[in-house]
Amino acid sequence: MKSIFLRIYGGMLGVLLLVALLGVGGVHLLNQVRADQHRERLASGTFNLMAYNMRQMTAVDRRQAANLWGRLLGIPLRVRTLEDVRLEGRLESRLLRGHVLVEQTRPHAVTVYSLVSAEDGLVLTGEVEQVSEQLARATIYLLIDELIRYPQEEQAQRLAELKEARQFGFALELVTRNSASLDDDQRRRLDEGDTVMALDRGGDAIRVFAAIAGTPWIVQLGPLYQMNPYPPQLLALITALGLSLIGLTVYLLVRQLENRLRQLERAATRIADGALETRVPDASPDSVGRLAEAFNGMALHLQRLLNIQREMVRAVAHELRTPVARLRFGLEMVGQAQQPEAREKYLEGMDADIDDLDRLVDEMLVLSRLEQGSPALTFEAVDLQALVDQVIAELAPLRPDVRVERGAGSVPESGGAWAEAEPRYLRRALTNLITNAMRHAESRVRVSVHMQGASARLDVEDDGPGVPEEAWEKVFTPFLRLDDSRTRASGGHGLGLSIVRRIIYWHGGRTQLDHSELGGARFSLVWPTKQG
């Protein structure tokens, strides 16, 4: 599977199938728990009532009561000890806390446990096949047997007390013959002492009725609901529909993601084929949109680097022609020179041309390192005033007719002019600016240091002809010189200001160009005093 989306679809399908299997197993387990709870609710009241009545009996009376009630229920009842029944620790704890336990022993049979006496460790047990029908008749007889011990007017209250005390899991109520929902045949059977079972109006439950002899009361038990397990066919249909909907939703979401990534793939292929202007839409704020934005930034940077490379190749070819031509001319003249003085003159010129080529190569290498990516910069605290003084002392002798001075600037009395910078590159940038200013100045160059809050600024001004405003941005283009007619006497290769801009860019700052009070141009370097 080479496609990432096929792997995503396959993984999602596996997860959905696993969820479906877990759902089916969970429903099956839930049905078992619900069935156990349903049986416990139906059996709790009856067995609690029998166990409570046995509590005060002797052993012989208990055996007789068990036989009598067993025949009434139609099931064998026994009084056994806890050691005999051998329940698990968890089940035994529940039994001792007064709960009635219903444990399935066969596919269609359960054993019911009810605590008779915790002190003696006695338990009433009975095996029941159909909890609802068998217990209903017996329960109503046991209740009537309990109620007839009380006066007629107290029987309703006593029934309510029994329901609460013995934890019956269904409704118990005393009704009159007129209020009971019975037909004439059912009333007749009640008068004959029979027990009547009637379907509830919804047909999903039964009610059990029995008359208390000598009173107008009828004991109504129920409604008793059957435990309806969740049908597996319906669950399978719901599961299939749910999985289909989830699968369709995932497909649509992943399909959209796939289309957007294919746009990135096509754009990358076109860029690889040379169409560097290719871009992808990046309007979305999600992760793919951020990826597209980063891709466009990479494509723009790549396009700029390749354009710079092409321009540099063309410019280098142009710049190399003049010194190479001079070297060829110097070699011819050296061969033709008759006098040692003339030969020495031509050799000195050739040496100067070689120095010029060496400077050009050095500047090209520096600019290449700065353009390709973030260079290795080691920032440290630099005293800007001391750096300016040092560079001025080194460069001032190169043109004695130009006075290079440090201006007053604006430096706080406390703290001095300290800023974090890469000393070697910052020195190179300042040297290039001062050299450029000395080249175009008439008689004066001024260098000033300014500390402005969290920023540092170096200004280099001259009293030369200045730079036209329309050319303020162009002067930082590699190999661009505003006066193309200048000869070697004007100096420079058009790389110095480009290097300055890239150096201050990697310092997190910017270059500025403006008119100077001296009459020429003012170049400024601005960067944060602390690197983040």
N, C-alpha and C positions, 0 to 999 in steps of 0.2 A: 504494500500500500504506500505508493510514493506521495500521494496527496495528503496534506495535513488535514484537509476537510473530511476526507474519507475516514481518517483515523478519529476525528472528532465525532463524526456520525456513528462510527462503529462503537466508540466508547460510550456515547449517549445511549445507543441501543442496548448495550450490555447493562448500563445502569438502570434503564427502564425495565428490562426483564428482571433484574435482581429485585427492584422495587415491587414488581408484580408478584414475584414468588414470595417475598416477605409479606406482602399484603394478604395473599391467600393464606399463608401460614398464620398470620396474625388474626385474621377473621376466624379461622378454625379454632385457635386457642381462645379467642373471645367468646365464641359460641359455647365452648366447654365451660368457661367460667360463668357465663350467664346461666347455663343450664344448672350448674351446681348451686348458684345463688337462688334460682327459682325453686329448686327442690327444697332448699333449706328454709325459704320463706313459707312454703306450704306445710312443711313438717314440723317447724319449730313450735308453734302453739300447741298442737296436739300432744307431741311427745313431752314437752315441758309440763303440760297439765298432768299427764300420766305419771311422770317422774316425781312431780311435786306431791301427788297423792300417795305414792309409794314410800315417800320419805319417812312418814310416821308409822308405817306398817312393820310387822314382824316379818321374818324370813318366810314363814308359811303363808302369811297373808299376801306377801309379794308374789309368791308363786301362783297362788290362786287368782290374784288380780291380773297377772300376766296372761294366764290361760284364758280368763274371761274376756279381757280386752283383745287378746289375740284372735279369739273366735269372732268378736265383733268387727275387728279390722279385716279378718280373713288372711292374717299373716302370723307367723310364729313370733312371739315376743319372749325375750329372755332377760333375766337380770344377771349380769356377769360382772366380774371384777376387772379392774384396769389391767392387771397382769395378764388376764385371759385374752382381752381384746387386742393387746399389743399394738397400740397406735404409735405413730411417729411422734417425736417430741413436740413439734409444732402443733399437730392436731390435738395432742393430749392437753397442751396448754390452753388451747381454745375451748376444749371441753370443760376443763376445770374453771374457766372464766364464765361458764353458764351458756355457752353456745351449743346449739344442736348441730351435729355433724352429719352430713350426707355423703357417703363414700360409694362410688360406683364400683360394684364387684363383678357384674356381668354386663353384657351389652344392653340388656333391658331390665336390669335389676340394680337396686341400690340398698345399702345397709345404713340405717339411721341410728345414731348414738345420742343419748341424752343422759346427763349426769343425775343420778339418784341421790348419792351421798358422797361428798368429797372425803369425809372422815373415814368412812368404811371402804372407799374406793369402789363403789357400786355404779354400774352403768346399765341403763335400759337400752336393749338393741332390738331392732326389727328389720327384717328384709322385705322390701316393698318393690313390687313390679310396676304399678301405676300409681304414682304419688297422688295425683289429683282426685281420681274417682274413689280409690280405696279409702283415703284418709277423710274425704268429705263426709261420708255417711257416719263413720265412727266418731269424727270430731263433734258433729252436731248432737249425737247421743250422749257423749261425755259432757258436753256443755249443759244439756237439759238435765242430766243427772246431778250436776253441780247446782243449777239454778233452783231446782225444786226444793232445795233445803232452806230457801229464803222466802219470805212473804212476797206476794204478787207485786206489791208496790215497790219493793227493793230489787226486783230481779233485773230491771234495766241497768241500774247503777252497778250491780254486781257483775253483769256481763261486760260493762265497760272496764271495770277493774281487772277482770280476768284477761281481757284482750291486752291491756297494758302490762300486767304482771307476767303473763306467760309468753309474751312476745309473738303474738299471732301475726302472720304476714299477710293477712287479708282482712276485709271488713267483716265485723260482727254487729248485728243490729236486731232489736226486738220490734216487730211490726204487728199490726192488727190484720185480721182477715180481709178487711175492706181496703186497707192501704197496700197490701201485697199485690204485686203484678201477677196474678194467677187467674187461670180460667176456672170454670165450674168443675171440670173433671179433676183438676189439681186440688181444688178446695175439698172435694169429696174424699180424695185420697188422704189429705191431711187429717180430715175428721176420723178416718179409719185408722189413724196412727202410723201412716206410711211416711216415708221421706220422699220429698219431691225435688227433682232436679229440673231446672228450667233454663233454657238458653237466654242469654241477655239479648236486648233488642238489636245490638249490632251483630250478634251471631258469633262473636269471637270470645265469649266467656260464658260461664254457667253460674247459676245461683242455686243454693241448696236450702230448702225450707223444711221445717219440722215443727209441729205444734206442741206446746207445753200443756199437758192434760190439766183440765180444771181451771185454765186461765184463758183470757182472750189473746194471749201472746203467741206469736209465731217467730221462731228463731230463723233469721235470714243470714246465711253464710255466703260471703262473696260480694262482688263477682270474683270468680277464679279464672285467671287467664292462663291459656296454654303458652308455654315458652316457644316462640317462633324463631328458630335460628335464621340468620341471614341466608337467603337462598343462594347457592353457589352460582347458578346460572345468571341471576341478576348481578351478582358481584363480578362475575367474569365479563358481562357486558359493560358494566360501569368501568371496570379496569381497562378494557379494550378501548372504550371511548376516551378515557382519561389519558392513556398512553398515546393514543393517536393525536389528541389535541396537543399534548406536550411535545410529541415528535414533530408535528407540523410547526408549532411555534419555534422550536429549536432550529428546525430547518430554515425557516424564514429569516431568523436572526443570523444564523451562520452564513446563509446565502448572501445576505447583505454585506456581512464582513468579508466574505470571499470575493465579492465584486469589487469592493474597495481595495482589497489587497492586490487584486489583479490589475487595478489601475496603477498601483505602485510598481508592480512587476513590468507592465508595459512601458511606464515612464523610465524605469531603470534600463530597460532594453534599448529604448530610443536614445537615451543619453550615451549608452555604450556604443551605439552606432554613429555618434557624433552630433546628435541634435541636442546641444547643451542648453537650449532655451526651453526645453520641456519641463513642465511643472504639473503637479497634481492638485486637485481641490483639497483645501485644508480648512473648510469652514466649520466642520464638526468639532465640538470641544472634548470629545472622548479620546481614548488612548490612540485609536487609529488616526484621528485628526491631528493629534500631537505628533504621531509618527510621520504623517504627511508633511506637517510643518517642518519637522527636523529634516526630512528628505529634501524639501524645497530649499532649506537653508544650505544643506550639503551641496545640492546641485548649483546653487548660486555661487557658493564659495569655489566649487570646482570650475565653474565657468570663468569666474574672475581670475583664478590662478592660471588657467590655460590661456586666457587673453593676455595676462601679464607675461606669461612665458613666450607667447608669440611676439608681443611687442618688444620683449627684452631681446629675443633672438634678432629681430630686425634692427633694434637700436644698437645692439652690440656689434652687429655686422657693420653698421654705419660708423660707430665710434672707432672700430678697429682699423678702418680704412686709412684714416689720416696718420696715426703713428706708424702703421705698417709701411705706408707709402714713404714716410719720412725715413724710416729705417732702411728701406731699399735704396732711397736716394743717397742716404749717408754712406751705405756700403759702396755704392758706385763712386762717390766722391773720394772716399778713403783710398780706393784702389787707384784713382787718378791723381791724388794729391802728391805733389813733389816735395813740399816742405813739411818738416815735422810739426811746425806750428799749425798748419792747415789740417794735417791729419788729426792732431790732438783736438782741434775745434770740432771736427766732424764726429770724433769719438765721444766727446762730451755731449753733443746733441743726441747721439744715439742712446747714450746712457740715460739722458733725460726722458727720451721716448719710452725706454724700457721701464723707468720709474712710473711714467704715466700709465703704461699698460698694467703694471703691478697694482697701482692704486685702483684702476678700473676693475680688475679682477677681484680685488679685496672688497670693494663696495658691492659688486654683484653678488659675492658670496654672502655678505652680511644681509643684503636685502632678500636674498633667496631664503636664508634661514628664518628671517622675520616674517616672510610671506607664507611659507609652507605650513606653519602651525606655531603653537606656543613654544618659544625657545626655553631653554633651561635658565630660569631667572632665580637668583638668590637675593631676596630683598633684605636690606639692613638699613639701620638709621644712618642718614647721610647729612653732614653739615653743608648746607647749600652755599652759604657765604664762603666757606673755605674752598669748596669745589670751584666756585666762580673765580676766586682769586688765583687758584692754581692753573686753571685753563687759560685765563688772561695772561698770566706770566709766561706760559708756553707759547702762545700764539702772537702776542704783541710784537716780538722781534721780526716776524715774517714780513711785516709791512710797516716800517718805521714812520712813514708819513701819515699813518692813521693812528689816532689816539684811542686806545681801548681802555675803558674805565668801568668801575662798578658803581651803579647809581645808588641813591639813598634807599629806595624800596620801602617796604612797610613790614617790619619785623617786630613782634612784641619784645619788650625788654626782658620779660621772664620766659624762659623756654628756648629762645634763640630760633634759628631757621633750620630746624631738624625735620626731616621727612623720610619715610621709608621708600627706598628705591633700589634698583639694581645698579651699583656704582659704575660698573664698566660700561653698560649701555647708556646710562644717563650722561656719563662723561662724553660718550661718542655723540649723542644728540646735541649736547651743548657745544661741543667742538664744531660740529657741522654748521650750527646756526651762526656762531661767531665767525667762522671762516667765510660763510656766505655773506655775512654783513660786511666784513673787511674787504671782500672782493668788490662790493658795489658802493662802499662808503666813499665820500669825498675826503673827510678828514677826521671823522669821529664815530665811535661805536660805544654804546652804553648798555651794560648788562645789569638788570635789577632783580632782586629777590623779594617776593611778596608772600606773606603767610595770611591766608584768608580763611579763618575758621578751621575746617577740616581739610582744606585744600592748600596746595603749594603752587606758586606760579613763578616761572622764570621768563623775563622779558629781555629780548635782544633787539636793540634799535640801532639804526644807522641814519646818516644824513645824506644818503644817496638819492637816486631818482625815484625810489619807491616802486611799488607794484600796482598796476591798474586794478581797480576793483573787480572788473570782469574776469581777471586772471587769477584772483585770489585762490580759487580751488584748483586751477590747472597747475600751479607751480609745484604741487606735491605729486604730480604724475611722473613716474620714472622716465628718465632720459629727455624730459621736456625742458627746453631752455627758451625763454621768451625772446631772446635776441639770437636767432639762428645764424646771423651773420658774424657773430663773434668768433674770433680766432682763438688759437691756443692761449693767447695772452689774457683772455678773459677767464680762463681756467674752468675746471669743473666738467662733470659728465652728465649732470642732471639727475643724479641719484641721491645726493646728500639730503635734500628735503624729504624725499620718499622714505629714506631710512629714519629720519627724525619722526615722521608721522607714525610709522609702524612701532618704533620703540615706545613712544608715549601711549600708543594704543594698548600695548601689552602691559603698561603700567596702570591701565584702567582710566586713562585720561584722554585729553584731546589737544589739538593744536589750533591756535587762533592767529589770524593775520589782520592787521589794522594799520592805519596811518600813524606815524610817529611824530612826536613833538619836535624831533630833530629835523623833520622834513622828508625822511625816507619811509622805510617800512618798519613795522614792529611785529616780530614773531614771538608768540607766547606759548609756553608749555604749561598745561594745567593738569594736575593729577592729585588724587587723595593722599593725605599725609600718612595714612595707615592702610595697608593692604589687607582686604578681607579674606 
